[in-house]
């Protein structure tokens, strides 16, 4: 993908996450420390590279909305990427475990 197309896609994903956080009343939740798991479910069993499925774009939206303080290593202690198969319901799930203390 060419850089202008990639930047446009990145902005759309970021805007979607900000909208989703706002719609669910979670703006400025300000999670200080967490572990995040991204699970991408695909409708085929073909080989996938987990790191190609936009966690960066989604993290940017979580930070921009204030849901998490930052996506650096002081705030996101672990980042797990998984690819799974679900023929009837392809999707991406984001699981955020808050670390207390």
LINGINOR-V416620 format. One record per backbone hydrogen bond with DSSP energy under -0.5 kcal/mol. NH is the residue of the N-H (numbers start at 1). CO is the residue of the C=O. Records with the same first field share a line. If there is no record, write none. Layout:
NH=CO, CO
//
This chain:
6=2
7=3
8=4
9=5
10=6
11=7
12=8
13=9
14=10
15=11
16=12
17=13
18=14
19=15
20=16
21=17
22=18
23=19
24=20
25=22
26=21
28=65
29=26
30=66
31=67
34=75
35=97
36=78
37=95
38=80
39=37, 93
40=38, 82
41=39, 91
42=40, 84
50=48
52=49
53=50
58=54
59=55
60=56
61=57
62=58
63=59
64=60
65=61
66=63
67=62
68=62
69=31
75=72
76=72
77=34, 75
78=34
80=36
82=38
84=40
86=42
89=86
91=41
93=39
95=37, 93
96=94
97=35, 95
98=96
99=33
100=98
//
